[in-house]
Amino acid sequence: MAQIRAEQGHITCVKVDIIVNAANASLLGGGGVDGAIHHAAGPSLLAECRTLGGCPTGEARITGAHNLPHLHVIHTVGPVWRGGGAGEAELLASCYRSSLQLASDNAARSIAFPAISTGAYGYPKDAAAEIAVATVRDSLAMRESRIEVLFCCFDRETLALYHKLLS
């Protein structure tokens, strides 16, 4: 059975095979998690991302980790919060499913997710956490996967949400 846990920290520093980047559709860097990952990985990550041609919302793409201490970075584009009636929940769930599929396809033993879409994209943290935990649990159960999943929370508020959902 897979292990799912949550910790507060910086996603570029966690000890996992793959980290997930909450990217924008261009995959060419931005603010928040995306900017931090691109900064830590160095300019060669941007160069590789330029070859991918972007990524639609709800999907994911994989690159090398470059200067990061991981095997890969998975870039996924979460939905912008528009009040909940524009398919945001399904798009967000798809980010987690797509990322887990890429991790599985690349024989990862561990993966770390940020709180996708909860920063500049404005998704309510509690609703996003519920979708993240439920989708990861369901995806892992369907695959009978043994991958370890870490929800890497930037602040205590987000960590508390995940701890509550995982208990």
C-alpha positions in Angstrom: 0.0 0.0 0.0 1.2 3.5 -0.9 2.1 6.0 1.8 0.6 9.4 1.7 1.8 12.1 4.0 2.0 15.9 4.3 4.9 18.1 5.5 5.6 21.8 5.6 8.6 22.8 3.5 10.0 24.0 0.2 9.3 21.6 -2.6 12.8 22.0 -4.2 14.4 20.6 -1.0 12.3 17.5 -0.4 13.9 14.0 -0.8 11.7 12.4 -3.4 12.3 11.0 -6.9 10.0 13.5 -8.6 8.6 16.9 -7.7 5.5 18.4 -9.3 5.6 22.0 -10.6 2.4 24.0 -10.5 3.1 25.5 -13.8 1.4 27.9 -16.2 0.4 26.8 -19.7 3.6 28.0 -21.4 5.8 26.0 -19.0 8.3 28.9 -19.3 8.4 29.8 -15.6 6.3 32.2 -13.5 5.9 33.1 -9.9 5.3 31.0 -6.7 6.2 27.3 -6.9 6.9 27.6 -10.7 9.4 30.4 -10.2 11.1 28.7 -7.3 11.5 25.4 -9.3 12.8 27.2 -12.4 15.2 29.2 -10.3 16.6 26.2 -8.4 16.8 24.0 -11.5 18.7 26.6 -13.5 18.4 27.9 -17.1 18.6 24.4 -18.6 15.1 23.6 -17.3 13.7 26.5 -19.2 15.5 25.4 -22.3 14.0 21.9 -22.0 10.6 23.3 -21.3 10.8 25.4 -24.5 10.9 22.2 -26.5 7.6 20.9 -25.1 5.3 23.5 -26.7 3.3 24.2 -23.5 0.7 22.2 -21.6 -3.1 22.4 -21.5 -4.8 22.8 -18.2 -5.3 19.5 -16.4 -2.5 17.8 -18.2 1.1 17.2 -17.3 4.6 17.1 -18.9 7.8 15.7 -17.6 11.4 17.0 -17.8 14.7 16.3 -16.3 15.4 17.9 -12.9 18.6 19.7 -14.1 20.2 21.3 -11.0 17.6 19.9 -8.6 18.4 16.8 -6.5 15.5 14.9 -8.1 15.2 12.5 -11.1 12.5 14.5 -12.8 10.1 17.5 -12.6 6.5 17.0 -13.6 4.9 20.2 -14.8 1.1 20.4 -14.5 -1.2 23.3 -15.2 -4.0 23.7 -12.7 -7.2 25.6 -13.3 -7.8 29.2 -12.5 -10.6 29.5 -9.9 -13.7 31.0 -11.5 -16.2 30.2 -8.7 -16.4 26.5 -9.1 -18.8 26.2 -12.1 -16.3 26.1 -14.9 -15.1 22.5 -14.5 -12.3 23.5 -12.1 -12.7 20.5 -9.8 -12.3 18.0 -12.7 -9.4 19.9 -14.2 -7.6 19.9 -10.8 -8.2 16.2 -10.2 -6.8 15.6 -13.7 -3.6 17.4 -12.7 -3.0 14.8 -10.0 -4.0 11.8 -12.1 -1.8 12.9 -15.0 1.1 13.6 -12.7 0.8 10.2 -11.0 0.6 8.5 -14.4 3.8 10.1 -15.6 5.5 9.2 -12.3 4.4 5.6 -12.7 5.5 5.5 -16.4 8.9 6.7 -15.2 9.3 4.2 -12.4 9.2 6.7 -9.6 9.2 5.5 -6.1 8.2 8.8 -4.6 6.6 12.1 -5.6 5.9 15.5 -4.0 3.0 17.7 -4.9 2.5 21.4 -4.0 -1.0 22.7 -3.4 -1.8 23.1 -7.1 -3.8 26.2 -8.1 -4.1 27.6 -4.6 -1.7 30.5 -5.1 -2.1 33.0 -7.9 -4.8 30.9 -9.5 -7.0 31.4 -6.4 -8.4 28.0 -5.8 -9.8 27.8 -2.3 -7.2 25.8 -0.2 -9.7 23.6 1.6 -11.5 22.5 -1.6 -8.2 22.0 -3.4 -6.8 19.8 -0.6 -10.0 17.7 -0.6 -9.7 17.1 -4.3 -5.9 16.4 -4.1 -6.2 13.8 -1.3 -9.3 12.0 -2.7 -7.8 11.9 -6.2 -4.4 10.6 -5.1 -6.0 8.0 -2.9 -8.3 6.8 -5.7 -5.5 6.8 -8.3 -3.2 4.9 -6.1 -5.8 2.3 -5.2 -6.8 1.8 -8.8 -3.2 1.1 -9.8 -2.4 -0.8 -6.6 0.6 1.5 -6.6 3.4 1.6 -4.0 4.6 5.1 -4.8 5.1 7.3 -1.8 3.2 10.6 -2.1 4.2 13.8 -0.2 2.0 16.8 -0.1 4.5 19.6 0.4 2.8 22.5 2.1 4.3 25.9 2.0 2.5 27.2 5.1 1.0 25.9 8.4 -2.6 26.6 7.3 -2.3 24.3 4.3 -0.4 21.7 6.3 -3.3 21.6 8.8 -5.8 21.0 6.0 -3.8 18.1 4.7 -3.2 16.6 8.1 -6.9 16.7 8.8 -7.8 15.0 5.5 -5.1 12.3 5.9 -6.0 11.4 9.5 
